[in-house]
Amino acid sequence: MWSPAQLKQAACGRFLPLFVNAPGGGCWLYFGPMSALPMPNWQLLADETVRYLRDLIRLDTSNPPGNEIVAAEYIARILQGQGIAPVVIETAPKRGNVIARITGDGSAPPLLLYSHTDVVPAERDRWTVDPFGGELKDGFVYGRGALDMKGITAMQLAVFLAVARSGRRDMRRDLIFAATADEETDTNQGIGVLVERHPDLLRAEYALSEFGGHSMYIGNRCFYPIQTAEKGNVWMRAVARGKPGHASVPHPDNAVVHLARAVDKLARARLSMSITPTARAFIAGLADGVGGGLGIALRAWLEMDALRDVPLHRLIGDPGLAAELYAITHNTLAPTGLRAGYKTNVIPSSAEATLDCRTLPGFASHDLVADLQRALGDDPAIAFEVDSTGEAVEFPLDTPLFRTIERTLKQHDPQGIPLPYMMTGATDAKHVARLGTICYGFSPMQFAPGESFFDLVHGHDERVAVSALAWGVRVLYEVVSEFVAAP
Ligand SMILES: [Zn+2]
């Protein structure tokens, strides 16, 4: 509590104290420059974020089956408790989604904050804590979804409510909050359905969500990748056909052998390459940031066509980074399953391999299949059957929102380097992009050196440092708060 003397001192200085109704009764104390908007009390905002996260983790929304309605109703109750009327939509029984809006003056289009509330299942016996206990231990919040992505839902909710509580009148843009179902499977009962059925609830010029804005250390430099692109996926099967027969008399037209040969060839093939604006900016920024021999090698690879055929790991000597850079500059293929045969003494007539292929922005699934056929040399024994696809997306880098993000990150970490980033996996951005929205993966969190976002996502003992959330919610608030007033 502030003493009357402290309050008087604050009020007489450059700062203006403001009291605003707080959740659960009582008051929030905001301090801000006299001439500027009141800013939240950062400690209270961080505490609020941690509370929401722990509550959300305790609601088991493992997908399948999802049951995200419990998270949607929890969030709806919090919004209602602070005077905001949310919309709760079940896209299928118990697949709950919640959307809310703070209106601006309408002179600029909306900004959307969106996240998914489902999580991947947890192997309880491999965790040291209850994955659905929301435990706070040694400065970390533990639980499934702490990073992917209930921690981000909690930050976005806290930011959304802080903007609402500020009672500001300079908002040009509506601010939309959406916490939706079913991102972790490909059944699409979440934001993809909402985009089709309720586009007006979500339509925005810009959107912020996972993945990006979290610190990443390479060499001794700290980078903040901001997702501006994501690869598409083509999930498919390579099906080999051959002549069935008795296994006691081997013959060469054996589907199992055809498939084994094809899988080996495909896995070694180098598929189409393209350096998109995001990949170019990422690699160039990385090269400048790390400097030294690695920086020179990255620059040379980027700028000299003759070096493109040199395997990246030979050039930069870091197999992990080389694999990452390869994936953001090439269509890729990973065999992930094999199915063949039903009895040891029968040569089967067919055999199939499941292939997880990922496409760069600018490539459709038929381009990818053409790539694979080229790699096989049109092997007549192999046919490709596509099961599902997701389009790659890439968004412009030169936008006012991207510049606001860069500037705010630099204010909070002057040594840190923001970089555009291409996600090799998939997020809901590909659905939201169908509304013409520019989507950035920006959910800021600052980790200690040695900690990595991706090491713990979907893993055992998933956890997030309270300090990472406290830093992130402040950065996110400042970006959102500035941008809703921007033309
Ligand atoms: Zn996620």
Residues whose N, C-alpha, C, O or C-beta is under 5 A from the ligand:
A	BS01	ZN	D148 M149 E210
